Amino acid sequence: MDIAGSTALVTGANRGIGRCFVDELLARGAERVYAAVRSPETITASDPRVSPLYLDLLDEKSITDAAAVAQDVTLLVNNAGIATGANLLTDDLDDVRRDLETHLFGTLRVIRAFAPVLAAHGGGAIVNLLSVLSWAATPQGSGSYSVAKAAEWNMTNGVRVELAGQKTLVQGVHLGAADTDMMADTDAPKIDPLDVARASLDGVQSNTLEVLVDDPSRFVKAALAGDPAQLYGPAPAE
Ligand SMILES: NC(=O)c1ccc[n+]([C@@H]2O[C@H](COP(=O)([O-])OP(=O)(O)OC[C@H]3O[C@@H](n4cnc5c(N)ncnc54)[C@H](OP(=O)(O)O)[C@@H]3O)[C@@H](O)[C@H]2O)c1
């Protein structure tokens, strides 16, 4: 798929990886980019190709309204997300539900609303921002997020097979840590969020189903084929 001449919609386009997607889409010649956000007034881009649009993943009507307006979309970037930081055993289950509502059900709602739009334009492409934590769990503060990202990963596979008939490319993008607000409190090596957008869009242009942006995502994916002890250490001693 060519980015030049495409019409894209990016959720969570006002900051972090989403804003980098907008910049990179414009740099590659997209004809129009809908910046789909909870606060359209925060979209102050001077480029006339950027159209702010209200969209909240937790507000179904905002999603169907956005799809009714953005009938020309050929590339959907499902980027918006949260990290409640909830542990699975000790934190409020409502936080676990909020992670799932956002990453799984919110993203799925957007795909359901835009699948017919993409079909009307010959198929197009969907990009889902996943994570190394779609495939692994860490001890503190990411249990709930990991569950939501794992669910979003296999939802990505599910919609891929359901949309194959309409020739929509469904791409999953995995990364460890990028330097955004979401990772502000994390003391780990972080990649430039623009590199995430670039790797993903290179993959859209070359019709690639899965993009592994960094070494952590490549390492964890490879480790899945082996003994889980490689990721989680040995089983407890008897
Ligand atoms: N950064 C990383 O290291 C990393 C690693 C792996 C995967 N990811 C994934 O990459 C994506 C982007 O992450 P990021 O680091 O750029 O995050 P970020 O800097 O925290 O930005 C999150 C974006 O999502 C939007 N958002 C949150 N909840 C929303 C909702 N209910 N409806 C609509 N928009 C909502 C936010 O809007 P507001 O400004 O209105 O809050 C913001 O634009 C996420 O899906 C994340 O899980 C990130």
The ligand as an SDF file (V2000), in Angstrom:
LIG
                    3D

 48 52  0  0  0  0  0  0  0  0999 V2000
    5.5500    3.8630   24.9070 N   0  0  0  0  0  0  0  0  0  0  0  0
    5.8690    2.5780   24.9330 C   0  0  0  0  0  0  0  0  0  0  0  0
    6.9490    2.2020   25.3860 O   0  0  0  0  0  0  0  0  0  0  0  0
    4.9320    1.5320   24.3790 C   0  0  0  0  0  0  0  0  0  0  0  0
    5.3910    0.2000   24.3420 C   0  0  0  0  0  0  0  0  0  0  0  0
    4.5640   -0.7780   23.7910 C   0  0  0  0  0  0  0  0  0  0  0  0
    3.3370   -0.4260   23.2940 C   0  0  0  0  0  0  0  0  0  0  0  0
    2.9010    0.8720   23.3640 N   0  0  0  0  0  0  0  0  0  0  0  0
    1.5560    1.1770   22.8630 C   0  0  0  0  0  0  0  0  0  0  0  0
    1.6470    2.2460   21.9320 O   0  0  0  0  0  0  0  0  0  0  0  0
    0.4640    3.0260   21.9800 C   0  0  0  0  0  0  0  0  0  0  0  0
    0.8000    4.4890   22.1950 C   0  0  0  0  0  0  0  0  0  0  0  0
    1.5080    4.6100   23.4170 O   0  0  0  0  0  0  0  0  0  0  0  0
    2.2430    5.9590   23.8580 P   0  0  0  0  0  0  0  0  0  0  0  0
    3.4610    5.5220   24.5760 O   0  0  0  0  0  0  0  0  0  0  0  0
    2.3500    6.8990   22.7440 O   0  0  0  0  0  0  0  0  0  0  0  0
    1.1970    6.4890   24.9540 O   0  0  0  0  0  0  0  0  0  0  0  0
    0.9670    7.9480   25.5570 P   0  0  0  0  0  0  0  0  0  0  0  0
    2.1050    8.8300   25.2610 O   0  0  0  0  0  0  0  0  0  0  0  0
    0.5510    7.7230   26.9720 O   0  0  0  0  0  0  0  0  0  0  0  0
   -0.3010    8.4660   24.7160 O   0  0  0  0  0  0  0  0  0  0  0  0
   -1.5040    7.7410   24.8000 C   0  0  0  0  0  0  0  0  0  0  0  0
   -2.4760    8.3040   23.7920 C   0  0  0  0  0  0  0  0  0  0  0  0
   -3.6680    7.5030   23.8420 O   0  0  0  0  0  0  0  0  0  0  0  0
   -4.7710    8.3610   24.0530 C   0  0  0  0  0  0  0  0  0  0  0  0
   -5.8470    7.7010   24.7700 N   0  0  0  0  0  0  0  0  0  0  0  0
   -5.8150    7.0760   25.9690 C   0  0  0  0  0  0  0  0  0  0  0  0
   -7.0220    6.6040   26.2950 N   0  0  0  0  0  0  0  0  0  0  0  0
   -7.8510    6.9520   25.2750 C   0  0  0  0  0  0  0  0  0  0  0  0
   -9.2370    6.7560   25.0210 C   0  0  0  0  0  0  0  0  0  0  0  0
  -10.0410    6.1450   25.9030 N   0  0  0  0  0  0  0  0  0  0  0  0
   -9.7400    7.2130   23.8650 N   0  0  0  0  0  0  0  0  0  0  0  0
   -8.9520    7.8660   22.9670 C   0  0  0  0  0  0  0  0  0  0  0  0
   -7.6550    8.1090   23.1570 N   0  0  0  0  0  0  0  0  0  0  0  0
   -7.1140    7.6450   24.3070 C   0  0  0  0  0  0  0  0  0  0  0  0
   -4.2070    9.5410   24.8520 C   0  0  0  0  0  0  0  0  0  0  0  0
   -5.0780   10.6420   24.7680 O   0  0  0  0  0  0  0  0  0  0  0  0
   -5.1110   11.7950   25.9010 P   0  0  0  0  0  0  0  0  0  0  0  0
   -4.0100   12.7560   25.5510 O   0  0  0  0  0  0  0  0  0  0  0  0
   -6.4870   12.3650   25.7590 O   0  0  0  0  0  0  0  0  0  0  0  0
   -4.8840   11.1270   27.2320 O   0  0  0  0  0  0  0  0  0  0  0  0
   -2.8880    9.7470   24.1070 C   0  0  0  0  0  0  0  0  0  0  0  0
   -3.0950   10.4390   22.9160 O   0  0  0  0  0  0  0  0  0  0  0  0
   -0.4070    2.4300   23.1000 C   0  0  0  0  0  0  0  0  0  0  0  0
   -1.3440    1.5330   22.5270 O   0  0  0  0  0  0  0  0  0  0  0  0
    0.5930    1.6580   23.9380 C   0  0  0  0  0  0  0  0  0  0  0  0
   -0.0010    0.5980   24.6460 O   0  0  0  0  0  0  0  0  0  0  0  0
    3.6790    1.8580   23.9000 C   0  0  0  0  0  0  0  0  0  0  0  0
  1  2  1  0
  2  3  2  0
  2  4  1  0
  4  5  1  0
  4 48  2  0
  5  6  2  0
  6  7  1  0
  7  8  2  0
  8  9  1  0
  8 48  1  0
  9 10  1  0
  9 46  1  0
 10 11  1  0
 11 12  1  0
 11 44  1  0
 12 13  1  0
 13 14  1  0
 14 15  2  0
 14 16  1  0
 14 17  1  0
 17 18  1  0
 18 19  2  0
 18 20  1  0
 18 21  1  0
 21 22  1  0
 22 23  1  0
 23 24  1  0
 23 42  1  0
 24 25  1  0
 25 26  1  0
 25 36  1  0
 26 27  1  0
 26 35  1  0
 27 28  2  0
 28 29  1  0
 29 30  1  0
 29 35  2  0
 30 31  1  0
 30 32  2  0
 32 33  1  0
 33 34  2  0
 34 35  1  0
 36 37  1  0
 36 42  1  0
 37 38  1  0
 38 39  2  0
 38 40  1  0
 38 41  1  0
 42 43  1  0
 44 45  1  0
 44 46  1  0
 46 47  1  0
M  CHG  2   8   1  16  -1
M  END
$$$$
